[in-house]
């Protein structure tokens, strides 16, 4: 395990794209969180009471995970670049020639995916702690913390999807294009299904299920308010069902990627 990690980290040190995208994420993520704080406080604050603070526990955990989720596409691009570079520079093949088994080589890629997920989840957690400690007075700061492990699952799900495209397409630019376009295509299909009252089908689409892991803060209050006005409640999977669907997709994407790599000529 240590040898695999050392080899993979050695490759990442030479990847300038990784540094740039991570710096962009680290710099912009708190700003985006504050932007959502301002929007929520300005437009929903009067409805939820003068004492309501989006940066106070338990809402702070929903806010930081939701705002950070907007960067999952950017982080997914990192996964695509890391994986496609293995094909471009033929390092997968070279690692096998140097004596590593194919399973070890693939395992090294999985380690990087989990490491990247861990890093951005820890950063999101630290944002939540800083904003929460400063703004929470009469509540337990850990109230609502369960959003963090769910966010960790979400990052792994998105990265498994990016890993899947990188494995199938192999070329960096094309993989990134297909990865990004897939979000647009699913959103269009989802819009059509919603208009035709088939949102129950859209709820099981992978990217939509992933996004529902970190829903819009105070979503429940928003739905209740809409229900009072229109009497209609949008269809949503129960939390446990949505998590199960996401885990299933994540395992499926990783398994297909593993299967393709093992049967492909490196």
RABELTA-V77535 format. One record per pair of residues at least 12 apart in sequence whose C-alpha atoms are under 7 Angstrom apart, sorted by the first residue. I is the first residue (numbers start at 1). GAP is how many residues later the second one is. If there is no record, write none. Layout:
BEGIN
I_GAP / I_GAP
END
This chain:
BEGIN
4_104 / 5_103 / 8_100 / 18_60 / 29_39 / 30_97 / 32_35 / 33_30 / 33_31 / 33_34 / 37_17 / 37_18 / 40_14 / 41_12 / 41_13 / 55_76 / 55_77 / 55_80 / 56_76 / 56_79 / 56_80 / 57_75 / 57_79 / 57_82 / 57_83 / 57_84 / 57_86 / 57_87 / 58_83 / 58_85 / 58_86 / 60_68 / 60_72 / 61_67 / 61_83 / 61_84 / 61_86 / 62_85 / 62_155 / 63_154 / 64_60 / 64_63 / 64_64 / 65_59 / 65_82 / 65_83 / 65_86 / 65_149 / 66_148 / 66_149 / 66_150 / 68_56 / 72_83 / 72_86 / 76_82 / 76_83 / 76_86 / 77_99 / 79_34 / 79_80 / 79_83 / 79_84 / 80_82 / 80_83 / 80_86 / 80_92 / 80_95 / 80_96 / 81_91 / 83_80 / 83_83 / 84_82 / 84_86 / 84_87 / 84_88 / 87_83 / 92_13 / 92_174 / 93_173 / 113_46 / 114_42 / 117_35 / 117_38 / 117_39 / 121_31 / 125_23 / 150_63 / 151_62 / 151_63 / 154_56 / 154_59 / 157_53 / 157_89 / 157_93 / 160_90 / 160_93 / 160_94 / 161_92 / 162_17 / 164_89 / 164_90 / 164_93 / 165_14 / 167_90 / 190_12 / 199_36 / 200_35 / 203_33 / 203_34 / 206_40 / 206_43 / 209_33 / 209_37 / 210_36
END
